[in-house]
Amino acid sequence: MYKAFLIKYSEIGIKGKNRYVFEDALCHNISSVLKGCDGSFNVSKERGRIYIEVTSDDYDYDEVIERLTKVFGIAAICPVVLVEDKSWDNLCCEACDFVERQYEDRNFTFKVMAKRADKNYIYTSPEIGMNLGGILLEKYPEMSVDVHDPEVMIYIEIREKAYIYSRVIPGPGGMPVGTSGKAMLLLSGGIDSPVAGYMIAKRGVKIDAVYFHAPPYTSERAKKKVIDLAKKVAVYSGKIRLHVINFTDIQMAIYERCPHDELTIIMRRYMMRIAEKLALESDCLGLITGESIGQVASQTMHSLRSTNEVCEELPVYRPLIAFDKQDIVEISQKIDTFDISIQPYEDCCTIFVAKHPVTKPNVNVIRKSERKLEEVIEGLLETAYATDEVIEIG
């Protein structure tokens, strides 16, 4: 049973004088995800490393690893044996004990890689690797050294304490959530938007979300589907405030007064207006969509220009803009949203789709069509804002 974990990061390491901000955020996020685990833990940082020490008698190792592999900013997780007495003789005994307990079959090639952060230690890093490798060879003759392509790496770090490990579990990478501001995700029940939220969160952005509900044309199952998707994204992004907006009256007004081939574009423009207002009220710095160029009629370059035009203050981030559909599907499967997304409960984006939607909308023509809504749209927008149901996810 490992009682400590060494957490490695990568991109944070290239930061300058503000690196501590990212390290502190990562420590905070690690502590937050571990609060839900059995056991108690102490998270600390030291000279480019983050450590987790188990401070309880028992804990669920598999659950800890599972949670840590969802924390953005972590490049690798190393279960370590923590050695309080780092004297040479004791370190050698602990290293031999580690190999004996870790590897029942020791018929493999190995290399000892040492890193001496404590420059007062008796041996240098190369000397530690060479001397300890010799001791392991003597004790376990079935092992053999291969410094170029070993089957097993045994790592030794000498700091205030000594750390021994050989397993390096990949983390998700990215930047700690919360270090890059906040943005509003337009979340539908499809495959793309949850993936877009995941990808932006990976760059350190905290996520809020808005879902446009259209009862009775969309069911409560469609709403639950979106909530379930938000929960999957929140595993990576942390807590999400999901806004549920009743969009039915606005959609019906567009359907009754505007050309049907422009229905999707005009509908998207009003969604963007509402999302921007909610985003500004929540101190968000941008909107996030799951759009990819050319995937559907509303995602051609002409269409994207038309929908972008209504966002007066905030930028729109489209992390999937150049992705093939299969690329998006593969990420959705990786983050466990795909099976939810393909459930047959349609959202308002798919209910009111024209048979022959315009693919190259002219912004001036779209504005002219929207004038047909002038008598009713302000009241409908206010009613829509009043329906805002906020659901805390995560």
C-alpha positions, 0 to 999 in steps of 0.5 A, a space after each residue: 500500500 503506497 502512502 504517498 504520490 509524486 505528482 509531476 507537471 509539464 507546461 506549468 514548469 515553463 512559467 516564469 515568476 508567476 509559476 507559483 499561481 499555477 502550482 497553488 491552483 493545482 494543489 487546490 484542485 487536487 485537494 478538492 478531488 481527494 475530499 470525496 475519497 475515503 481516507 485523508 490526504 496532505 497535498 504540498 509542493 516542493 521545488 517543482 514537485 507536488 506531493 500527496 501524503 496519505 495521513 490515514 491508516 487506509 484509503 482506496 488506491 484505485 479511487 485515488 488514481 482514478 480521480 487524479 487522472 481527471 485533474 488537468 495540470 497533472 502530467 504524471 502520477 507516481 505512487 512512491 515509497 517515502 523514506 524518512 531516513 535517507 541515510 545511504 544504508 537505509 536507502 539501499 535497504 528500502 530500495 531492495 525491499 521496494 523491488 522485492 515487493 513490487 516485482 515477484 518476477 525479477 527476470 528483467 533489465 533495469 536502470 536506476 535513475 537518481 535525482 539529487 535535489 539535496 546537494 549535501 547528500 553523500 553521493 551525486 545523482 550518477 553515483 547514486 544510480 551506479 552504486 544502487 544499481 550494483 547493490 540490486 544486481 548483487 542481491 537479485 542476480 536474475 536482474 540485469 542492467 540496460 542503461 539504453 532500453 531498460 524494461 523497468 526504470 527505478 527512480 530515486 529522488 533525494 530531497 528533504 526525504 527520499 522517494 522511490 518509485 517505478 510506476 509512472 501513470 499518465 495524467 491528462 495534462 493541460 493547465 489547472 482549471 481556474 487559472 485562465 478565467 471562466 467561459 460560458 458553454 452552449 451545451 446541447 444534447 449532441 456529441 460536440 458541445 461536451 467535447 468542446 467544454 472538456 477541451 477548453 477546461 483542459 486549458 485552465 478555463 472554468 466552465 459555466 453552461 447554458 442549455 436551451 429547452 423547448 417544451 413540449 417539443 423537447 421532453 424532460 428526458 432531453 433535459 436530463 440527458 444534458 444534465 448527465 452530459 454536464 456531470 461527465 464534463 464536470 468530472 474534469 472541469 469541476 463544478 458547473 452552473 448549468 442555466 436551463 432556458 425555456 426557448 419555446 416561445 422564441 423558436 415558435 415566433 421565428 418559425 411563424 414569422 421568418 423564412 424557414 430556410 433561415 430558421 436555424 441561423 436566426 435561432 442560433 443568433 438568439 441563442 448567442 445573444 442570450 448566452 452572452 447576456 448570461 455570460 456577462 452576468 457571470 463574469 465570463 470572458 467568452 462563449 464556447 461552442 462545439 461547432 466545426 467548419 462545414 459539419 452542418 448547414 449552420 456551421 459553414 463559414 458564412 453561417 459562423 460569421 452570421 452567428 458571430 455577428 450578434 456577440 457584441 462584447 465577448 469572443 466565441 471559442 470553438 476548440 473543435 473548429 478544424 476537427 473531423 467528426 471521428 476525431 470528436 467521437 473518439 474524444 467523446 468516448 474517452 471522456 465517457 459522453 458518447 453513449 449519453 449523446 447518442 440517446 434518442 432524446 432530441 434538443 431544440 436544435 434538432 427539432 426545428 430544422 428546415 428541410 433545405 436550410 440556407 448554407 451561405 446566409 447573407 448577414 444583411 438578409 438575416 437582419 432583414 428577416 429578424 425585423 419581422 420579430 421586432 414587435 414581439 422579440 423583446 418581450 419574449 427575451 425577457 420571458 426567456 431570461 425569467 425562466 432561467 433555472 440554475 442547476 449546480 453540477 458537480 
